[in-house]
Amino acid sequence: MTEELNGSETRLGLVWGCQAIAKVIERTPRQTFNMLEKGELPAKKVGGRWVARRQALHALFNDFSQSA
C-alpha cells in the first residue's frame, strides 16, 4: 500500500502525472507529454495516468549527460 508524500510522489519513489514528471526532468508539460507518448521516457500509463520511477528518470538523464 502506498501513501502520497508530496502530492504526486509515493514512498516507493513513483512520480505520478505528466506535470510532476516534467518537474523532475526539468521540461515543460507539453515536451514531457510528447516524450511519454513516443516512449522516450521510462514510464507507463496506469489508470489513465502516467507514472515513472524517479530513480529511472534520473538514471536516463545521467546516462545522457555522461555520454555528451
C-alpha positions in Angstrom: 0.0 0.0 0.0 1.4 3.4 -0.9 0.8 6.8 0.7 1.1 10.1 -1.0 4.1 12.1 0.3 4.0 15.4 -1.6 1.1 15.2 -3.9 2.4 13.2 -6.7 5.3 11.1 -5.2 4.9 8.0 -3.2 7.0 6.2 -0.7 8.1 3.9 -3.5 9.7 6.7 -5.4 7.0 6.8 -8.0 6.2 10.1 -9.7 2.5 10.3 -10.8 1.3 12.5 -13.6 2.8 14.3 -16.6 3.3 17.6 -14.8 5.1 16.0 -11.9 7.3 14.1 -14.3 8.0 17.3 -16.2 9.3 18.9 -13.0 11.6 16.0 -12.3 13.2 16.1 -15.8 13.0 20.0 -16.0 11.0 20.1 -19.2 7.6 21.7 -20.0 4.5 19.5 -19.5 4.0 19.6 -23.3 7.5 18.4 -24.0 7.2 15.7 -21.4 3.8 14.6 -22.7 5.2 14.2 -26.2 8.2 12.3 -24.9 5.9 10.0 -22.9 3.6 9.3 -25.9 6.7 8.5 -28.1 8.0 6.1 -25.5 11.2 8.1 -24.9 10.8 8.1 -21.1 10.8 5.1 -18.8 7.1 5.4 -17.8 3.8 3.6 -18.0 0.2 4.6 -18.1 -1.7 3.3 -15.1 -5.4 4.0 -14.8 -5.1 6.8 -17.4 -2.2 8.5 -15.6 1.5 8.4 -16.4 3.7 7.0 -13.7 7.5 6.8 -13.6 10.1 5.8 -11.0 12.2 8.9 -10.0 15.3 6.8 -10.0 14.8 5.6 -13.6 14.2 9.2 -14.8 17.4 10.4 -13.1 19.4 7.4 -14.5 18.2 8.1 -18.0 19.4 11.7 -17.9 22.6 10.8 -16.1 23.4 8.5 -18.9 22.8 11.3 -21.4 25.0 13.7 -19.6 27.9 11.3 -19.2 27.9 10.4 -22.9 27.7 14.0 -24.1 
